[in-house]
């Protein structure tokens, strides 16, 4: 990894995961020493990859409103649920990254929601608050992968920036695998903005605001 100190595993613990729809899977949660941003990111190791296979990996940014409370204003909760099953089926890792609100924090995200209620899209709202459209840096994610012995992967993501950053950090991203499309009446404008502003691989024709 270019000019980045190595991180090391801190602890490993087995945790049975149970989701609201009844899906369950056993996972190994791994914590780390030496992460560049000092945050308490966690690797969720799932499944049993075949020998010499390339693991499926998702970088999932923490979303309290979506992951915990089931908010319909984003697609984070359904993406987390989907990722757990798809990674468990194939074998790989979900990196749960403490990057609420694309890195701007929970309170700022909720302030941005208030501006979205006035007609701004998710990126315009950040800009109106004097914040970056996306403040996430994936250096710690690359450190976590290296500490787990992963230097090549397939990335479960619609976001091209995640793949580009990982490649810049020395990780071989063999393929970027799109997630499902999880629309609600409340998040369709948000998803359209992700396609139009940051080239997320979502089918624009299906994201009708009508």
N, C-alpha and C positions, 0 to 999 in steps of 0.2 A: 504494500500500500504506500503510495507516494508520501514520504516525509511525515508519516503519522505513527505515533507510538503504538505498540501492540496492546490490545486489551487481553485480559485473561478471564476464564470462568471463575466465578466467586463461589457459587453454590448451585446445586442441582436438586430438584425436588419433584416427586411425582404428584400430580394433581388430577383427579377425575373432573372433567369438564361436563357440565349439564346445561343445555340451552333451553330456551323457553318453549320450543316446539317439540321437545322430547329427545332431540339428538344428543347423544353422549359419546365421549371419547376420552381416553386416558392420554395425558400429555406429560412431558417433562419440561418444567420451567427452569430456565437457566438465567442466573444473574451474573454480573461482570464487574471486575475491577478495571479501572483505567480508561473508561470511555471519555472521548474527547470533550463532550459537552457537560459532563458531570451529572447527567440525568439518570434516573432509575429505569432504564429500558429493560425489557424482558424478552428473551427468546422462548417461544413455545414450540417445542420439538414434538412432531406428530408423525405417526405412522412408522412403517418399517421399509425404508427404501431398498429396492433390489440392489445387489452388488454391482458396482461400477455405473449405477444410474445417476442421472443429474437430478438433484432435488428440486422440488417446487417450493418457491419462497415467496412470501408476501411481506411487504413493508406496510404495516397498518398503523396509521397515526391515531393516537388516542382521541376518542370523541365521547365525552361523558354523556352528552344529550342523546346521541344515536346509539352508542354501544350499551349504555346502562338503562336509559329511560325510554328507549325506543322511539326517539323523535322521528317524525315523518318529513322533517325539513331537509334531511340528507339521506344518503344511501349507506352510511357507515355501518350501522348495525347489521343489515342484511349482508353486506360484503364480509364482515367479520365472521358471521355464521357460515356463509358459503365457503370462505377460505379454510375454516377449520376442517370441514368435511373433505374438501378437495385435496388439501395437503395431507390429511390423514390417510386418504385412499391411496395416494401415490408415495408418500414419504417425503418429508421436508420440514420446513421451519416457518413459523409466523413470527416476525419481529414486531412486538407491540411497543411502539415508540411514543414517548411522552411529548407529543407535538400537537397539542390541542389547537384547533382552529388554524390548521396549516402553519403552526408555529407561533401564532400571535397570542395564545392563551385563552382561557375560558371567558374571562370578563370581556376582553376585546371582541371575542367571537359573538357574544351576546349583544354587545353594542353594535356590531356589524349587522346582526339579525334585525335590530330595530331600524337601521337604515334601509335594509332590504324591504322591510314592510312599507317604506316610503317610495319604493320603486327602483332602487339601485340593485344591480346584480352583485353577486358575492365578491367579485374583484373590485368593482367600483366602490363598494362599501368599505373595503379595507383601505383603498386609496383615500377616501374621504376622511378616514380616521388618521391619516398620515402613516399608515402601516403598509408593509410590502404585500403584494398579492399572494405570495407564497414565501414564507420565511424558513422553510425546512431545509436542513442540511443533513445529508445522509452519511457523513463521516463515521458517526458512531455505529450506524448499521453495518458499514463495511468492516469496522473493527469487530463487531459481534460475529459476523460471518467468518472472518479469518480465525477468530478464537474457537469457532466450532469446526474448523477444518474445511470450510466451504469456499472454494475459489471459482466455481462454475455453477450456474443455476439457471432455471427457467423462472421468470418473474411473473407472478400473478398480479397484474396491474393494468389499468387503463391509462396510466400516466406516463408519458414518454420521458419526463424529467427524472423520474426515479431510475429508469434504466440508464439514462445518460450520465447521471451522477455516479452510479455504481461503476460504470465502465471507466469513468475518469479516475475513480479511486482504486482501479486495478482488479475489479471483479469481472469475470467473464459472464455476461448475460447472453446465454445462447438464444433464448426466445422470450418474447413478452406475450403472456397469455392473458387475454381479456377476461374480466370478471363478468358476471351476469349483469343484466340491466334491471334495476330495482326502482321503478318509478312510483310516485304517489302524486296526488293532486297538489301536494305542498312542496315537492322537490324538483318538479320538471324544469322550472326556470333555472334552478341551480345547476342541474345536469346539462342543460343547453349551454349555459355559460362556460362550463368546463370544456365542452367540445369547441366552442367558438373562440375562447380566449387562450386556452392552453392545450388544445389539440388532443384531448382525451379520446380514446378509441371507443366511443359510444355511438350507436346508430342514430344520427341526428333526426332522420325521418320519423323515428318512433317516439321522439321526445316532443310531442305536440303540446303547446300551451293552451290549445283550444279544448 
